[in-house]
Structure formats: structure tokens, C-alpha cells
């Protein structure tokens, strides 16, 4: 083997080692990004679970309110006041239904 050929091989080896170092750095950076993305996904799942739980609690509360405000003789059984009978649907039910304050 000539020294010129050995020199070329050494240069190629150094270039390959440099490229390998760059690739390793890219892999490390990508690994970090994947880990960050996984943490973000876990946080998003936890937040979604919290929102789901809050939505279920809100639905249960709405169901309980509707159970109290039942129609009774064209009036609200819970809002009934002999001095001022509230016609059905009462303001509470209208609010739950997204209706205006007065029918």
C-alpha cells in the first residue's frame, strides 16, 4: 500500500467518523424531540380526562336540576309560589334549554 493510498483511506475514515458523529447528534436531537412529544401527549391525555370528568359531573348536575324542576299542573313544582306561580317552563329549565328568559 502506498502512502498516498493510506492518506486517502485515513481521510475517508475521518470523513466517515465526522458523518457518524453528525448522525449520532441528529439521533440524540430526534430522541429528545420524541420524548418531548410523548410528554406532551401524556399531558394532553390527562387534560382530556379531566375535561371528560368535568363534563360528566356537569351532566349529572344538570340531570339533578331537571329532576327538581318538573312540570306540575302547567307550573314548575320546585319554583311554585302561590303569590306568583311560575308558568312552565320555569326560568331554570329555559336556561338549561338555552331559551330566552321569558317564553
MDTraj code that builds the backbone (N, CA, C; nanometers):
import mdtraj as md
import numpy as np

residues = "UNK UNK UNK UNK UNK UNK UNK UNK UNK UNK UNK UNK UNK UNK UNK UNK UNK UNK UNK UNK UNK UNK UNK UNK UNK UNK UNK UNK UNK UNK UNK UNK UNK UNK UNK UNK UNK UNK UNK UNK UNK UNK UNK UNK UNK UNK UNK UNK UNK UNK UNK UNK UNK UNK UNK UNK UNK UNK UNK UNK UNK UNK UNK UNK UNK UNK UNK UNK UNK UNK UNK UNK UNK UNK UNK UNK UNK UNK UNK UNK UNK UNK UNK UNK UNK UNK UNK UNK UNK UNK UNK UNK UNK UNK UNK UNK UNK UNK UNK UNK UNK UNK UNK".split()
xyz = np.array([
    [0.0852, -0.1170, 0.0000],
    [0.0000, 0.0000, 0.0000],
    [0.0901, 0.1238, 0.0000],
    [0.0529, 0.2178, -0.0841],
    [0.1335, 0.3398, -0.0912],
    [0.0879, 0.4367, 0.0153],
    [0.1764, 0.5294, 0.0470],
    [0.1412, 0.6277, 0.1489],
    [0.0290, 0.7189, 0.0995],
    [0.0236, 0.7419, -0.0315],
    [-0.0854, 0.8233, -0.0872],
    [-0.2192, 0.7527, -0.0660],
    [-0.2220, 0.6235, -0.0911],
    [-0.3434, 0.5450, -0.0720],
    [-0.3816, 0.5412, 0.0763],
    [-0.2843, 0.5250, 0.1636],
    [-0.3094, 0.5257, 0.3072],
    [-0.3650, 0.6608, 0.3509],
    [-0.3118, 0.7669, 0.2938],
    [-0.3589, 0.9024, 0.3261],
    [-0.5054, 0.9185, 0.2838],
    [-0.5393, 0.8686, 0.1646],
    [-0.6769, 0.8757, 0.1168],
    [-0.7698, 0.7960, 0.2076],
    [-0.7264, 0.6789, 0.2486],
    [-0.8073, 0.5960, 0.3377],
    [-0.8267, 0.6659, 0.4728],
    [-0.7247, 0.7276, 0.5241],
    [-0.7332, 0.8000, 0.6514],
    [-0.8304, 0.9168, 0.6393],
    [-0.8256, 0.9868, 0.5251],
    [-0.9196, 1.0986, 0.5033],
    [-1.0640, 1.0468, 0.4965],
    [-1.0817, 0.9370, 0.4267],
    [-1.2156, 0.8783, 0.4163],
    [-1.2648, 0.8316, 0.5532],
    [-1.1756, 0.7756, 0.6313],
    [-1.2117, 0.7320, 0.7655],
    [-1.2517, 0.8505, 0.8519],
    [-1.1737, 0.9594, 0.8466],
    [-1.2079, 1.0789, 0.9243],
    [-1.3428, 1.1363, 0.8789],
    [-1.3670, 1.1388, 0.7480],
    [-1.4947, 1.1892, 0.6960],
    [-1.6092, 1.1002, 0.7438],
    [-1.5884, 0.9689, 0.7416],
    [-1.6925, 0.8761, 0.7870],
    [-1.7176, 0.8936, 0.9364],
    [-1.6109, 0.9136, 1.0135],
    [-1.6265, 0.9354, 1.1571],
    [-1.6988, 1.0673, 1.1845],
    [-1.6659, 1.1715, 1.1066],
    [-1.7353, 1.3002, 1.1213],
    [-1.8839, 1.2855, 1.0903],
    [-1.9131, 1.2151, 0.9818],
    [-2.0531, 1.1944, 0.9456],
    [-2.1244, 1.1109, 1.0515],
    [-2.0567, 1.0099, 1.1037],
    [-2.1147, 0.9288, 1.2096],
    [-2.1448, 1.0146, 1.3323],
    [-2.0555, 1.1034, 1.3681],
    [-2.0778, 1.1946, 1.4804],
    [-2.1985, 1.2840, 1.4563],
    [-2.2100, 1.3345, 1.3334],
    [-2.3253, 1.4195, 1.2994],
    [-2.4552, 1.3396, 1.3076],
    [-2.4524, 1.2181, 1.2582],
    [-2.5726, 1.1327, 1.2622],
    [-2.6110, 1.1000, 1.4067],
    [-2.5093, 1.0735, 1.4891],
    [-2.5385, 1.0467, 1.6297],
    [-2.6015, 1.1687, 1.6966],
    [-2.5527, 1.2873, 1.6622],
    [-2.6100, 1.4108, 1.7166],
    [-2.7543, 1.4269, 1.6700],
    [-2.7802, 1.3980, 1.5439],
    [-2.9176, 1.4060, 1.4925],
    [-3.0082, 1.3070, 1.5642],
    [-2.9598, 1.1865, 1.5865],
    [-3.0393, 1.0860, 1.6572],
    [-3.0690, 1.1338, 1.7995],
    [-2.9695, 1.1913, 1.8658],
    [-2.9906, 1.2413, 2.0026],
    [-3.0948, 1.3530, 2.0031],
    [-3.0858, 1.4440, 1.9064],
    [-3.1828, 1.5542, 1.8980],
    [-3.3232, 1.5007, 1.8697],
    [-3.3331, 1.4055, 1.7783],
    [-3.4638, 1.3467, 1.7471],
    [-3.5192, 1.2694, 1.8661],
    [-3.4339, 1.2018, 1.9386],
    [-3.4779, 1.1293, 2.0578],
    [-3.5356, 1.2260, 2.1597],
    [-3.4675, 1.3391, 2.1782],
    [-3.5180, 1.4414, 2.2699],
    [-3.6532, 1.4931, 2.2240],
    [-3.6671, 1.5181, 2.0951],
    [-3.7947, 1.5685, 2.0425],
    [-3.9062, 1.4658, 2.0589],
    [-3.8754, 1.3390, 2.0384],
    [-3.9755, 1.2332, 2.0563],
    [-4.0175, 1.2250, 2.2026],
    [-3.9214, 1.2351, 2.2929],
    [-3.9535, 1.2321, 2.4355],
    [-4.0408, 1.3506, 2.4745],
    [-4.0089, 1.4682, 2.4204],
    [-4.0908, 1.5868, 2.4488],
    [-4.2319, 1.5690, 2.3935],
    [-4.2417, 1.5137, 2.2743],
    [-4.3736, 1.4900, 2.2150],
    [-4.4530, 1.3902, 2.2992],
    [-4.3860, 1.2859, 2.3470],
    [-4.4538, 1.1869, 2.4304],
    [-4.5032, 1.2503, 2.5602],
    [-4.4234, 1.3392, 2.6185],
    [-4.4667, 1.4096, 2.7396],
    [-4.5877, 1.4975, 2.7098],
    [-4.5855, 1.5635, 2.5940],
    [-4.6996, 1.6457, 2.5540],
    [-4.8253, 1.5632, 2.5354],
    [-4.8106, 1.4468, 2.4769],
    [-4.9253, 1.3579, 2.4563],
    [-4.9812, 1.3114, 2.5901],
    [-4.8919, 1.2751, 2.6831],
    [-4.9385, 1.2328, 2.8157],
    [-5.0133, 1.3464, 2.8859],
    [-4.9595, 1.4676, 2.8749],
    [-5.0253, 1.5823, 2.9379],
    [-5.1608, 1.6089, 2.8730],
    [-5.1683, 1.5976, 2.7412],
    [-5.2950, 1.6196, 2.6707],
    [-5.3984, 1.5141, 2.7097],
    [-5.3532, 1.3896, 2.7232],
    [-5.4456, 1.2834, 2.7655],
    [-5.4983, 1.3090, 2.9066],
    [-5.4096, 1.3528, 2.9949],
    [-5.4522, 1.3821, 3.1321],
    [-5.5530, 1.4965, 3.1329],
    [-5.5260, 1.5997, 3.0529],
    [-5.6176, 1.7132, 3.0447],
    [-5.7517, 1.6706, 2.9849],
    [-5.7475, 1.5876, 2.8835],
    [-5.8721, 1.5384, 2.8234],
    [-5.9521, 1.4577, 2.9252],
    [-5.8824, 1.3788, 3.0054],
    [-5.9510, 1.3022, 3.1098],
    [-6.0172, 1.3934, 3.2113],
    [-5.9471, 1.5010, 3.2469],
    [-6.0036, 1.5984, 3.3403],
    [-6.1273, 1.6642, 3.2810],
    [-6.1186, 1.7027, 3.1545],
    [-6.2339, 1.7659, 3.0894],
    [-6.3504, 1.6684, 3.0779],
    [-6.3204, 1.5435, 3.0483],
    [-6.4258, 1.4425, 3.0396],
    [-6.4942, 1.4264, 3.1748],
    [-6.4146, 1.4219, 3.2801],
    [-6.4688, 1.4070, 3.4152],
    [-6.5554, 1.5272, 3.4518],
    [-6.5098, 1.6472, 3.4176],
    [-6.5882, 1.7668, 3.4477],
    [-6.7180, 1.7689, 3.3674],
    [-6.7123, 1.7248, 3.2439],
    [-6.8333, 1.7200, 3.1617],
    [-6.9339, 1.6210, 3.2205],
    [-6.8852, 1.5074, 3.2659],
    [-6.9744, 1.4088, 3.3265],
    [-7.0365, 1.4626, 3.4551],
    [-6.9578, 1.5341, 3.5342],
    [-7.0108, 1.5945, 3.6569],
    [-7.1172, 1.6996, 3.6234],
    [-7.0903, 1.7797, 3.5212],
    [-7.1877, 1.8812, 3.4811],
    [-7.3170, 1.8168, 3.4330],
    [-7.3064, 1.7109, 3.3561],
    [-7.4260, 1.6392, 3.3094],
    [-7.5054, 1.5834, 3.4272],
    [-7.4365, 1.5303, 3.5259],
    [-7.5057, 1.4759, 3.6442],
    [-7.5774, 1.5873, 3.7198],
    [-7.5137, 1.7023, 3.7293],
    [-7.5769, 1.8145, 3.7992],
    [-7.6975, 1.8668, 3.7226],
    [-7.6856, 1.8719, 3.5912],
    [-7.7992, 1.9159, 3.5095],
    [-7.9158, 1.8187, 3.5255],
    [-7.8863, 1.6910, 3.5273],
    [-7.9907, 1.5900, 3.5473],
    [-8.0586, 1.6090, 3.6827],
    [-7.9789, 1.6391, 3.7862],
    [-8.0356, 1.6610, 3.9202],
    [-8.1240, 1.7853, 3.9220],
    [-8.0829, 1.8913, 3.8544],
    [-8.1637, 2.0143, 3.8495],
    [-8.2937, 1.9873, 3.7750],
    [-8.2839, 1.9162, 3.6638],
    [-8.4058, 1.8837, 3.5884],
    [-8.5009, 1.7978, 3.6721],
    [-8.4471, 1.7108, 3.7555],
    [-8.5321, 1.6271, 3.8413],
    [-8.6079, 1.7123, 3.9419],
    [-8.5470, 1.8209, 3.9874],
    [-8.6156, 1.9106, 4.0818],
    [-8.7219, 1.9953, 4.0118],
    [-8.6902, 2.0412, 3.8940],
    [-8.7790, 2.1352, 3.8229],
    [-8.8673, 2.0586, 3.7240],
    [-8.9599, 1.9816, 3.7784],
    [-9.0524, 1.9035, 3.6976],
    [-9.1823, 1.9810, 3.6775],
    [-9.2458, 1.9539, 3.5665],
    [-9.3748, 2.0159, 3.5368],
    [-9.4816, 1.9580, 3.6288],
    [-9.5588, 2.0481, 3.6900],
    [-9.6689, 2.0082, 3.7782],
    [-9.7853, 2.1031, 3.7513],
    [-9.8919, 2.0502, 3.6923],
    [-10.0112, 2.1302, 3.6589],
    [-9.9745, 2.2585, 3.5844],
    [-9.8952, 2.2430, 3.4791],
    [-9.8523, 2.3530, 3.3930],
    [-9.7690, 2.4576, 3.4672],
    [-9.7092, 2.4174, 3.5767],
    [-9.6213, 2.5039, 3.6560],
    [-9.4984, 2.4209, 3.6948],
    [-9.3967, 2.4907, 3.7440],
    [-9.2774, 2.4205, 3.7933],
    [-9.3018, 2.3805, 3.9376],
    [-9.2862, 2.2526, 3.9667],
    [-9.3079, 2.2033, 4.1016],
    [-9.2080, 2.2584, 4.2023],
    [-9.0893, 2.2928, 4.1611],
    [-8.9879, 2.3442, 4.2532],
    [-8.9980, 2.4955, 4.2688],
    [-9.0330, 2.5654, 4.1647],
    [-9.0387, 2.7119, 4.1695],
    [-9.1748, 2.7640, 4.2158],
    [-9.2652, 2.6752, 4.2455],
    [-9.4023, 2.7167, 4.2760],
    [-9.4076, 2.8114, 4.3958],
    [-9.4766, 2.9227, 4.3729],
    [-9.5020, 3.0221, 4.4768],
    [-9.6484, 3.0624, 4.4604],
    [-9.7323, 3.0409, 4.5624],
    [-9.8750, 3.0706, 4.5465],
    [-9.9007, 3.2174, 4.5101],
    [-9.8148, 3.3096, 4.5547],
    [-9.8338, 3.4510, 4.5227],
    [-9.7926, 3.4834, 4.3790],
    [-9.6997, 3.4073, 4.3291],
    [-9.6541, 3.4308, 4.1925],
    [-9.6202, 3.2968, 4.1293],
    [-9.7201, 3.2247, 4.0813],
    [-9.6941, 3.0935, 4.0218],
    [-9.6135, 3.1076, 3.8927],
    [-9.5097, 3.0335, 3.8846],
    [-9.4209, 3.0389, 3.7672],
    [-9.4738, 2.9437, 3.6605],
    [-9.5071, 2.9952, 3.5435],
    [-9.5562, 2.9065, 3.4364],
    [-9.4445, 2.8148, 3.3863],
    [-9.4908, 2.7043, 3.3310],
    [-9.3951, 2.6083, 3.2743],
    [-9.3581, 2.6494, 3.1335],
    [-9.2381, 2.6408, 3.0915],
    [-9.1197, 2.6016, 3.1674],
    [-9.0676, 2.7181, 3.2518],
    [-9.0157, 2.6857, 3.3670],
    [-8.9648, 2.7873, 3.4589],
    [-8.8327, 2.8440, 3.4048],
    [-8.7843, 2.9551, 3.4606],
    [-8.6590, 3.0144, 3.4130],
    [-8.5402, 2.9176, 3.4186],
    [-8.5393, 2.8314, 3.5180],
    [-8.4281, 2.7364, 3.5294],
    [-8.4266, 2.6416, 3.4103],
    [-8.5410, 2.5858, 3.3775],
    [-8.5498, 2.4929, 3.2641],
    [-8.5232, 2.5665, 3.1334],
    [-8.5740, 2.6881, 3.1216],
    [-8.5466, 2.7661, 3.0000],
    [-8.3964, 2.7928, 2.9856],
    [-8.3310, 2.8227, 3.0974],
    [-8.1862, 2.8462, 3.0924],
    [-8.1118, 2.7186, 3.0513],
    [-8.1520, 2.6051, 3.1068],
    [-8.0888, 2.4793, 3.0694],
    [-8.1118, 2.4466, 2.9227],
    [-8.2301, 2.4815, 2.8740],
    [-8.2630, 2.4537, 2.7343],
    [-8.2035, 2.5558, 2.6383],
    [-8.1462, 2.6648, 2.6948],
    [-8.0880, 2.7690, 2.6107],
    [-8.1913, 2.8625, 2.5534],
    [-8.3091, 2.8680, 2.6159],
    [-8.4164, 2.9550, 2.5688],
    [-8.4029, 3.0932, 2.6291],
    [-8.4809, 3.1861, 2.5806],
    [-8.4853, 3.3217, 2.6348],
    [-8.5399, 3.3195, 2.7771],
    [-8.5238, 3.4289, 2.8477],
    [-8.5686, 3.4385, 2.9873],
    [-8.7196, 3.4206, 2.9981],
    [-8.7920, 3.4684, 2.9048],
    [-8.9400, 3.4544, 2.9047],
    [-8.9832, 3.3806, 2.7785],
    [-9.0816, 3.2935, 2.7922],
    [-9.1294, 3.2213, 2.6719],
    [-9.1989, 3.3148, 2.5749],
])
top = md.Topology()
chain = top.add_chain()
for i, resn in enumerate(residues, 1):
    res = top.add_residue(resn, chain, resSeq=i)
    for name in ("N", "CA", "C"):
        top.add_atom(name, md.element.get_by_symbol(name[0]), res)
traj = md.Trajectory(xyz[None], top)
